[in-house]
Amino acid sequence: MDEYAWPTVAEVPTELHHRRWAATVAALPLGASIAGEVIGRQRFGVFIRVDGVPDAMALAEITVMPQRMDLPALGARLLGEVIGHAEHNHQVRVRLHEVATSAE
C-alpha cells in the first residue's frame, strides 16, 4: 500500500453534499470539537470523515498538527477543533489535538 492516498470516490462528498454546505457549516461552527477517521493522507495533511456529520469532509494540514505528531495513518481516529471553512471546495479546516486510537 502506498504511504499516501486520496479519499476514495465513495468517501468524497457528492454534489448533494455540496448543496448541504450551509448545514455542514452550522453543524460544525468555529471552535467546535470534532472526532473522526482518517480517510486520505497526503504530504500536506489528512482528510477526515467527521463523526455525526456525514456531509462533512475535513482537512487537517500538517501546519496545524501538534509538534512532533507524525502524519496519522489511514483509519486512525482523531480529535480536533474546527478552525475554518473553505467555501471553494466545501472542506472543514481542522486543528488536530491528538490521535484517539490507531487503526491496525
C-alpha positions as CSV (number, residue, x, y, z in Angstrom):
1,M,0.0,0.0,0.0
2,D,1.2,3.5,-0.9
3,E,2.1,5.7,2.1
4,Y,-0.2,8.5,0.6
5,A,-3.7,8.1,-0.6
6,W,-6.6,10.3,-1.7
7,P,-10.1,9.5,-0.2
8,T,-11.9,7.0,-2.3
9,V,-14.8,8.1,-4.5
10,A,-17.3,6.6,-2.1
11,E,-15.8,8.7,0.7
12,V,-15.8,12.1,-1.1
13,P,-19.0,14.2,-0.6
14,T,-21.2,14.2,-3.7
15,E,-23.0,17.2,-5.3
16,L,-25.9,16.5,-2.9
17,H,-23.4,17.1,0.0
18,H,-22.2,20.3,-1.6
19,R,-25.8,21.6,-1.7
20,R,-25.9,20.9,2.1
21,W,-22.8,23.0,2.8
22,A,-24.7,25.6,4.9
23,A,-26.0,22.8,7.1
24,T,-22.5,21.4,7.5
25,V,-21.1,24.8,8.5
26,A,-23.9,25.3,11.0
27,A,-23.3,21.8,12.5
28,L,-19.5,22.5,12.8
29,P,-19.0,26.1,13.8
30,L,-15.6,27.6,14.5
31,G,-14.3,26.2,17.8
32,A,-16.4,23.0,17.7
33,S,-14.7,19.8,18.8
34,I,-14.6,17.0,16.3
35,A,-13.8,13.3,16.2
36,G,-13.3,11.4,13.1
37,E,-11.4,8.9,11.0
38,V,-8.6,9.5,8.5
39,I,-9.8,8.6,5.0
40,G,-7.0,10.1,3.0
41,R,-3.3,11.1,3.5
42,Q,-1.1,13.5,1.5
43,R,2.2,15.1,2.3
44,F,0.3,18.3,3.3
45,G,-2.1,16.7,5.7
46,V,-5.0,14.3,6.2
47,F,-8.6,14.1,5.1
48,I,-11.1,13.2,7.9
49,R,-14.7,11.8,7.9
50,V,-16.3,13.6,10.8
51,D,-18.4,11.6,13.2
52,G,-22.0,12.5,13.2
53,V,-21.8,14.8,10.2
54,P,-21.9,12.6,7.1
55,D,-21.8,15.6,4.7
56,A,-18.5,16.9,6.1
57,M,-15.1,16.5,4.6
58,A,-12.5,17.8,6.9
59,L,-8.8,18.6,6.3
60,A,-6.1,18.9,8.9
61,E,-3.0,20.3,7.3
62,I,0.5,19.5,8.8
63,T,0.9,23.1,9.7
64,V,-1.8,22.8,12.4
65,M,-0.8,19.4,13.8
66,P,0.8,19.2,17.2
67,Q,4.6,19.4,17.1
68,R,6.3,16.0,16.8
69,M,3.0,14.4,15.7
70,D,3.5,12.0,12.8
71,L,1.2,12.2,9.9
72,P,-1.7,10.0,11.1
73,A,-2.3,6.6,9.2
74,L,-5.4,5.8,7.2
75,G,-8.1,4.6,9.6
76,A,-6.6,6.5,12.6
77,R,-9.2,8.0,15.0
78,L,-8.5,11.7,15.6
79,L,-9.7,14.5,17.9
80,G,-9.5,18.2,16.9
81,E,-11.1,21.6,16.6
82,V,-12.8,23.4,13.7
83,I,-10.6,26.4,12.7
84,G,-12.2,27.3,9.4
85,H,-14.5,26.6,6.5
86,A,-13.2,26.5,2.9
87,E,-16.2,27.6,0.7
88,H,-14.4,26.9,-2.6
89,N,-14.0,23.2,-2.0
90,H,-16.5,22.6,0.8
91,Q,-13.9,21.5,3.4
92,V,-14.0,22.0,7.1
93,R,-10.5,23.0,8.3
94,V,-9.4,21.3,11.5
95,R,-6.5,21.7,14.0
96,L,-5.7,18.3,15.5
97,H,-5.3,17.7,19.2
98,E,-4.3,14.1,19.3
99,V,-4.7,10.7,17.8
100,A,-7.5,9.0,19.7
101,T,-6.7,5.4,18.6
102,S,-4.8,3.9,15.8
103,A,-6.0,1.5,13.1
104,E,-4.0,-1.6,12.9
